[in-house]
Amino acid sequence: MARTIEIDDAIWEQLCEQARQLGCDANALAQNLLADSLQQKHALTQQLWDEACRLLNEMSSAQAHPTASEARPILTPQLLNQWLSLMNRLIRELDIAPESIEADITAAFDEYRRVS
């Protein structure tokens, strides 16, 4: 199903000029640019999420007490700060309000207490 969006006149003119230079339709170019932009945003978000999960796993394994035969990473303030920085970037990329996250955590904990 086709949707309509409004584009500022100046941006539309730039888009039409670029479409003329490329020899394509301005509407098709707009769709391709929008799809590319969304795909890049998804890829960046996925990359940030993967890195945050990797660091969380590293921090989790660092908290366990290693045996003499098993070397584990040490949970350092730098590692924690790196994870927090990644999570903050991810939250900004996803455009999620911290209050919303807090409300979801509180609701999940309340549900857990009711079930337990």
Backbone hydrogen bonds in HBPLUS format (Angstrom, degrees):
<---DONOR---> <-ACCEPTOR-->    atom                        ^
c    i                          cat <-CA-CA->   ^        H-A-AA   ^      H-
h    n   atom  resd res      DA  || num        DHA   H-A  angle D-A-AA Bond
n    s   type  num  typ     dist DA aas  dist angle  dist       angle   num
A0012-TRP N   A0008-ASP O   2.88 MM   4  6.15 159.0  1.93 157.9 165.0     1
A0013-GLU N   A0009-ASP O   2.93 MM   4  6.17 155.0  2.00 149.9 155.9     2
A0014-GLN N   A0010-ALA O   3.13 MM   4  6.40 155.7  2.19 142.1 148.3     3
A0015-LEU N   A0011-ILE O   2.86 MM   4  6.11 157.2  1.92 150.2 157.0     4
A0016-CYS N   A0012-TRP O   2.80 MM   4  6.06 159.3  1.85 151.3 156.7     5
A0017-GLU N   A0013-GLU O   2.92 MM   4  6.11 157.4  1.97 147.2 153.3     6
A0018-GLN N   A0014-GLN O   2.94 MM   4  6.16 160.5  1.97 149.1 154.4     7
A0019-ALA N   A0015-LEU O   2.86 MM   4  6.08 155.5  1.92 148.2 155.7     8
A0020-ARG N   A0016-CYS O   2.89 MM   4  6.14 154.6  1.95 147.5 154.0     9
A0021-GLN N   A0017-GLU O   3.01 MM   4  6.29 157.9  2.06 147.5 153.2    10
A0022-LEU N   A0018-GLN O   2.96 MM   4  6.21 146.3  2.08 144.8 154.2    11
A0023-GLY N   A0019-ALA O   2.76 MM   4  5.81 117.9  2.15 138.4 155.3    12
A0024-CYS N   A0019-ALA O   2.92 MM   5  5.08 166.2  1.93 142.6 145.5    13
A0023-GLY N   A0020-ARG O   3.16 MM   3  4.90 139.4  2.34  90.9 102.7    14
A0029-LEU N   A0025-ASP O   2.93 MM   4  6.20 158.3  1.98 151.9 158.6    15
A0030-ALA N   A0026-ALA O   2.88 MM   4  6.07 158.2  1.93 147.3 153.1    16
A0031-GLN N   A0027-ASN O   2.99 MM   4  6.27 159.5  2.03 148.4 153.4    17
A0032-ASN N   A0028-ALA O   2.93 MM   4  6.17 161.7  1.97 150.3 155.4    18
A0033-LEU N   A0029-LEU O   2.84 MM   4  6.04 162.4  1.87 155.4 160.2    19
A0034-LEU N   A0030-ALA O   2.95 MM   4  6.08 160.8  1.98 149.1 154.5    20
A0035-ALA N   A0031-GLN O   2.89 MM   4  6.05 163.7  1.91 150.4 155.2    21
A0036-ASP N   A0032-ASN O   2.88 MM   4  6.02 160.9  1.92 148.2 153.7    22
A0037-SER N   A0033-LEU O   2.93 MM   4  6.06 157.5  1.98 145.0 151.4    23
A0038-LEU N   A0034-LEU O   2.96 MM   4  6.21 162.1  1.99 152.2 156.5    24
A0039-GLN N   A0035-ALA O   2.94 MM   4  6.11 156.0  2.00 147.5 154.6    25
A0040-GLN N   A0036-ASP O   2.90 MM   4  6.12 157.2  1.96 150.3 156.2    26
A0041-LYS N   A0037-SER O   2.97 MM   4  6.20 157.8  2.02 147.7 153.9    27
A0042-HIS N   A0038-LEU O   2.93 MM   4  6.15 157.9  1.98 146.6 152.6    28
A0043-ALA N   A0039-GLN O   2.91 MM   4  6.13 158.4  1.96 146.7 152.8    29
A0044-LEU N   A0040-GLN O   2.92 MM   4  6.16 159.7  1.96 151.0 155.9    30
A0045-THR N   A0041-LYS O   2.92 MM   4  6.10 164.8  1.94 150.7 155.2    31
A0046-GLN N   A0042-HIS O   2.83 MM   4  6.03 161.2  1.87 152.4 157.7    32
A0047-GLN N   A0043-ALA O   2.93 MM   4  6.10 154.9  1.99 144.9 151.9    33
A0048-LEU N   A0044-LEU O   2.92 MM   4  6.20 162.7  1.95 154.2 158.3    34
A0049-TRP N   A0045-THR O   2.89 MM   4  6.09 160.4  1.93 149.8 155.7    35
A0050-ASP N   A0046-GLN O   2.88 MM   4  6.05 163.6  1.90 151.6 155.7    36
A0051-GLU N   A0047-GLN O   3.02 MM   4  6.21 160.2  2.06 148.6 153.8    37
A0052-ALA N   A0048-LEU O   2.88 MM   4  6.10 157.9  1.93 150.0 156.5    38
A0053-CYS N   A0049-TRP O   2.92 MM   4  6.15 159.3  1.96 152.4 157.9    39
A0054-ARG N   A0050-ASP O   2.95 MM   4  6.15 156.1  2.00 145.3 152.1    40
A0055-LEU N   A0051-GLU O   2.96 MM   4  6.21 162.7  1.99 150.8 154.8    41
A0056-LEU N   A0052-ALA O   2.90 MM   4  6.09 154.4  1.96 145.6 153.3    42
A0057-ASN N   A0053-CYS O   2.90 MM   4  6.12 159.9  1.94 150.6 155.6    43
A0058-GLU N   A0054-ARG O   2.94 MM   4  6.20 152.2  2.02 144.2 152.6    44
A0059-MET N   A0055-LEU O   2.79 MM   4  6.05 156.0  1.85 150.3 156.7    45
A0060-SER N   A0056-LEU O   2.85 MM   4  6.05 153.7  1.91 147.7 155.2    46
A0061-SER N   A0057-ASN O   3.00 MM   4  6.21 159.2  2.05 147.5 152.2    47
A0062-ALA N   A0058-GLU O   3.01 MM   4  6.16 135.9  2.22 136.4 148.7    48
A0063-GLN N   A0059-MET O   3.20 MM   4  6.46 132.5  2.44 141.2 151.3    49
A0063-GLN N   A0060-SER O   3.29 MM   3  5.43 138.9  2.47  97.1 107.4    50
A0070-GLU N   A0067-THR O   3.14 MM   3  5.12 154.1  2.21 102.0 109.9    51
A0080-LEU N   A0076-THR O   3.08 MM   4  6.38 164.0  2.10 154.7 158.8    52
A0081-ASN N   A0077-PRO O   2.82 MM   4  5.99 160.1  1.86 148.6 154.4    53
A0082-GLN N   A0078-GLN O   2.88 MM   4  6.03 150.3  1.97 143.5 151.8    54
A0083-TRP N   A0079-LEU O   3.04 MM   4  6.30 156.7  2.10 146.4 152.1    55
A0084-LEU N   A0080-LEU O   2.91 MM   4  6.18 164.1  1.93 153.0 157.5    56
A0085-SER N   A0081-ASN O   2.90 MM   4  6.01 155.7  1.96 144.9 151.5    57
A0086-LEU N   A0082-GLN O   3.03 MM   4  6.27 157.8  2.08 145.4 151.1    58
A0087-MET N   A0083-TRP O   2.89 MM   4  6.17 159.8  1.93 153.5 159.2    59
A0088-ASN N   A0084-LEU O   2.91 MM   4  6.12 156.3  1.97 147.6 153.9    60
A0089-ARG N   A0085-SER O   2.99 MM   4  6.25 156.0  2.04 147.5 153.9    61
A0090-LEU N   A0086-LEU O   2.90 MM   4  6.12 156.9  1.96 149.4 156.1    62
A0091-ILE N   A0087-MET O   2.89 MM   4  6.09 158.5  1.93 150.1 155.6    63
A0092-ARG N   A0088-ASN O   3.00 MM   4  6.22 156.5  2.05 144.7 151.0    64
A0093-GLU N   A0089-ARG O   2.87 MM   4  6.11 159.3  1.92 149.2 155.2    65
A0094-LEU N   A0090-LEU O   2.92 MM   4  6.11 155.1  1.98 149.5 155.9    66
A0095-ASP N   A0091-ILE O   2.93 MM   4  5.90 113.2  2.39 132.2 148.5    67
A0096-ILE N   A0091-ILE O   3.14 MM   5  5.49 165.0  2.17 150.4 155.1    68
A0095-ASP N   A0092-ARG O   3.09 MM   3  4.85 143.4  2.23  94.1 105.2    69
A0100-SER N   A0097-ALA O   2.86 MM   3  5.26 129.9  2.11 109.7 123.0    70
A0101-ILE N   A0097-ALA O   3.29 MM   4  6.78 150.3  2.38 149.2 157.5    71
A0102-GLU N   A0098-PRO O   2.96 MM   4  6.28 163.1  1.99 152.7 156.9    72
A0103-ALA N   A0099-GLU O   2.90 MM   4  6.10 155.3  1.96 144.3 151.1    73
A0104-ASP N   A0100-SER O   2.97 MM   4  6.19 154.9  2.03 145.0 151.5    74
A0105-ILE N   A0101-ILE O   2.93 MM   4  6.21 158.9  1.98 153.4 159.1    75
A0106-THR N   A0102-GLU O   2.93 MM   4  6.12 163.0  1.96 150.2 155.0    76
A0107-ALA N   A0103-ALA O   2.92 MM   4  6.09 160.1  1.96 147.2 152.8    77
A0108-ALA N   A0104-ASP O   2.92 MM   4  6.09 156.9  1.98 146.1 152.5    78
A0109-PHE N   A0105-ILE O   2.91 MM   4  6.13 157.9  1.96 150.4 156.5    79
A0110-ASP N   A0106-THR O   2.88 MM   4  6.09 158.0  1.93 149.3 155.6    80
A0111-GLU N   A0107-ALA O   2.96 MM   4  6.15 155.7  2.02 145.1 151.6    81
A0112-TYR N   A0108-ALA O   2.91 MM   4  6.13 154.2  1.97 144.3 151.8    82
A0113-ARG N   A0109-PHE O   2.93 MM   4  6.23 155.0  1.99 149.9 155.9    83
A0114-ARG N   A0110-ASP O   3.03 MM   4  6.28 151.1  2.11 144.6 152.5    84
A0115-VAL N   A0111-GLU O   3.03 MM   4  6.25 153.6  2.10 150.5 157.0    85
A0116-SER N   A0112-TYR O   2.94 MM   4  6.02 149.1  2.04 146.6 155.3    86
